[in-house]
């Protein structure tokens, strides 16, 4: 389990970036033990942001979940894509965002933080963003078509560099593109935190690029604790 130290100090929430050993069953145990109710997206590589006030009957389509309701455990699944957790400690609003290259190109992360600002009055200058493990800039090979689409959308060429592996391919900095989105949206660079782990390089983490269809999924989650559990802090995030 990977956590972000600054978020660990926030006693009103629980968060984590799971590895391949954390199963959906283990996550349900965490939820039950901590009086949390999971909300899991049906991810579609989109710019769709969902605002959760209760557990829906069916998994909603989309790639970002936002809530200010204590007790809702927001969950996303990745296996090279970038998982991002967002926290407004003042307004007590949290979000979980799935950022693949398609969602990044569509501006899913910027759309999420702007939605938090518009709906809940979050101050983007004080918002904290935590980047979980994702495929690193030295491993994420994409085609020239992907590079061209990002350049036409206004992203700088420095996010791409030639791949020594195959001609016509580029290495893409997925985390860097999303960091740029947040800076453009108004986040303070000091509040953009990163685990700094490459899923492709770390054999303990799921990687679709490395393992193909055999790859598992990394479960990332965040929740505002029910008010009677705030004093427990992240101690509830331990797994058997």
N, C-alpha and C positions, 0 to 999 in steps of 0.2 A: 504494500500500500504506500502510495506517495502522497504527501500532503505539503502544503505551502506554509512555512513558518509564520508568516504574518496572519494568515487565516486561522492558524492554530490558536492564536491569542484571542480570537473573537469567541467569547463564551456562549454567544447566542446562536451559533450555527455549528453544523457538522459538514465536513466535506472530505473528498478523497478522489484520487485517481487510482483505480484498481489495476492489478496486473492480471495476467492470464489465470492466476489461481483463484481470483475472486469470481465466483459464479453468480448467476441470478439467484440461486437458492441461498447462497451466503448473504447476498444483499437483502433478500427478504427477511432473513434472520435478524440482520441489523435493524431493519425497519420495524419488525415486530417487537424487538427488545427495547427499542427507543420510542415506541408509539409514533412511528413515522409511516406515512402512506405513500408508496412509490407512484410516481407519474413517469411513464416511459413513452417516448416519442416513437412514431413510425417514421424514421428518417428517410428523406427523399432528395437530398442534395439540393435544397431550395433556399429561398430567402424568407420562408414562412416562420413567423414568430408567434408562439402561443402564450397567452397569459392564463395561468392556472389559478383558480380560486378554490377548486375542489378536485377530487379525483374523478376524471371523466369515465364514462361507461366503456369507451373504447379508446385505444391509444390514438392520440391525435396525429395527423400528418404534419410534418414540419421539421425544423432543424434548430429551434431555440425554444426554451421554456423559461418563463419568468413568473415569479410569485412573490407576494408579501404575506402569504398565509402560512403561519407556523404549522409544522407537522407534515408538510408536503415535501417528499424526497424527489427532487428533480434528477432524472437519470438519462445519460446519453451513452451510446456505444461507439467505439472507434477501434480501428486496427491500422493506423497510419495517419488518418485525419487528425486534425488538431481539436482537442477538447478544451473549451474555455469556460471557466467559472467566474461569475461576476458578483460583486457584493457592494451594496450601499449600506454602510454601517449606520448611517444617520437615519435613513428612511426605513431601514430593515427590509430591503428588497434584494432578492438573489436571482441568479439566472444560470442556466447551463446551455452551452451553444456547441453544436457540431459544425466544424469548419473544414470541409473538404475543398478541393480547388474550385469546384463549381459553385458551392455556397459562398466561398471567398470572393469569387468573381462577381457574384450577385450582390455582395455587400451584406451578408447575413449578420456579421458581428456589429457593424456600424448601425444596421437597422435595429438590432436588439437594444443597444445602449440608447439610441434615440427614442425608442419605444419606452424604455424605462424612464427617461426624462419626461416625455410627453404625458405618460399615463400616471406616473407616481411622483413626479417632481424631483427626480434624482439629479443631483449636481454632478455632472460628468467629470468635473475637475477633481472630485473627491472619490469617484468610483474606483474600486480595486478590481483588476482583472488578473486571473491566474491561468497561465497556459500550462496544460499538462503535457505529457510525453506525446510526441508526434514524429513522423518521419523527418529527418534533418535535412538541412540545405545541401549537404554533401551526398545525399542518397536518393533524393526525390527526382527521378528522371521523368521529364515530360517532353512532348513533341513541340515543334515550332509553331503548330497551330494554337496550342495553349499559350505559349509565350506571346504570340501575336494578339490574342484576345485580351490579355492583361495589358499589353502596351497600348492598345486602342482604348482601353478603359482608363488610361491615365497612370498606370503603375510604372515605376522606374525600371529601366533595363537592368539595374544592379541586382534586382531580385533573381535574375537568371544568369547562369554562367555556363560555358560550354562543358559538355560531358566528355570525359576522356574515354568513356566506355564505348559509346556508339555515335557515329557521325549523324548529325541532324537532330540530336537530342540535347536538351538543356537540363541543368540542375536547378530546381526551383526552391526558393526559400519560403515555404508556406507560412511558417510562424512570422517571418519578417513582413509578409504581405498583410497579415492580420494585425500585427503591431502598428503598421502604417495606418491601417483603417482606424484604429483606436486613437492614434495621435491626431488624425484629421478630424475625428469626432469631438476632440477636446479633452481626452484623458491626459493626465500628467504622466510622463514617461516613468516617473518614480513609482507609480502605482500599477505598472504593467510588470507582473512577476512571472517567472518561467521556471518550470522544473528542469529544463535544459537536458532532457534525455531523448535520445533518438530511438524510436521503436524498431527501426530496421537494424540498428547496430546491437541492441540489447536483446539477447536470446530469451530473456524472461518475459518480454513484452510481446503481445500479438502484433504481427506485421503482415498485411496482405501482400505487399510487394515482395516480401521474403518467402512467405510460406504458402501463398496462393489460397485456394479454397480451404485448406487445412487450418488456416489461421483462426484463432479464437477472437474474442472481442474484449476490449478493455472497457470496464464500466466506470464511468466518472459520475460523481453525484454531489449534490449540495442541498441543504435544507436549513430552514430556520427551525430551531428546536421549539417544541411546545413550551409555553412559558414556565411550567412547573419543572422543566428540566434545564433551564438556562444555566443553573449553577454547575451542571455536569460538564459543560464545555465539550471539547472533542474527545473526552474519555469514552463517549458512547461509540466512537468510531473504531473500536477494537474488534477483531474477529477471532473466533475460536480456531 
